[in-house]
């Protein structure tokens, strides 16, 4: 009996406390495309309330991976929709104590941006304007298209110390719902 109690206590210690559901911390507020000549450009705005345990990890210097995903799909009858374009933009956000700065690294391009405050760094990730997506000529005039986007933590890229020790729950698996909108192909 003592062995079973010890194993249960050890299991509880390893899996950590269960955090209460705070609702969705990420929400895509707006997403749309603009057109520059023949190039579709993405505009994306995210509302977020980053949970305290993630804020603590960032402040401690862990590189927390954020990402947004965008897909353009073509509707099909009687089958799953075709995925025409799929994009995953990744960022790493962390604090550098020696510089007393918050760093946002664009993983896709390698660019780094430095901010004096965490709030400004998060805002940089949350607001995307004129992100090049696709040449409009790749969309057929006779098909119906829609796009969808979501934002969240990229759990595949989490540093090992931040990965959940629980087999059932992962408090870091946080993503917004998909935000969908129609893609209108201009006629001319």
WOPEQUI-V709590 format. One record per residue. N is the residue number from 1. PSI is psi as a letter, one per 40 degrees, with the letter a starting at -180 (none if undefined). Layout:
BEGIN
N&PSI / N&PSI
END
This chain:
BEGIN
1&d / 2&d / 3&d / 4&d / 5&d / 6&d / 7&d / 8&d / 9&d / 10&d / 11&d / 12&d / 13&d / 14&d / 15&e / 16&i / 17&i / 18&h / 19&i / 20&i / 21&h / 22&e / 23&a / 24&h / 25&e / 26&h / 27&h / 28&h / 29&d / 30&i / 31&h / 32&i / 33&i / 34&i / 35&h / 36&h / 37&b / 38&e / 39&h / 40&h / 41&h / 42&h / 43&h / 44&h / 45&h / 46&h / 47&h / 48&i / 49&g / 50&h / 51&i / 52&d / 53&d / 54&d / 55&d / 56&d / 57&d / 58&d / 59&d / 60&e / 61&e / 62&h / 63&h / 64&h / 65&h / 66&i / 67&i / 68&i / 69&i / 70&h / 71&i / 72&h / 73&i / 74&h / 75&i / 76&i / 77&i / 78&e / 79&i / 80&i / 81&i / 82&h / 83&h / 84&d / 85&i / 86&h / 87&h / 88&h / 89&h / 90&i / 91&i / 92&h / 93&h / 94&i / 95&h / 96&h / 97&d / 98&d / 99&e / 100&f / 101&i / 102&h / 103&h / 104&h / 105&h / 106&h / 107&d / 108&d / 109&e / 110&e / 111&i / 112&h / 113&h / 114&h / 115&i / 116&d / 117&i / 118&d / 119&d / 120&d / 121&d / 122&d / 123&d / 124&d / 125&d / 126&d / 127&h / 128&h / 129&h / 130&f / 131&h / 132&h / 133&d / 134&i / 135&h / 136&d / 137&e / 138&e / 139&h / 140&i / 141&d / 142&e / 143&i / 144&h / 145&i / 146&i / 147&i / 148&i / 149&i / 150&i / 151&i / 152&a / 153&h / 154&g / 155&d / 156&d / 157&e / 158&i / 159&i / 160&d / 161&d / 162&e / 163&i / 164&i / 165&e / 166&i / 167&e / 168&d / 169&i / 170&h / 171&e / 172&e / 173&g / 174&h / 175&i / 176&i / 177&i / 178&h / 179&h / 180&i / 181&i / 182&i / 183&h / 184&h / 185&h / 186&i / 187&h / 188&none
END
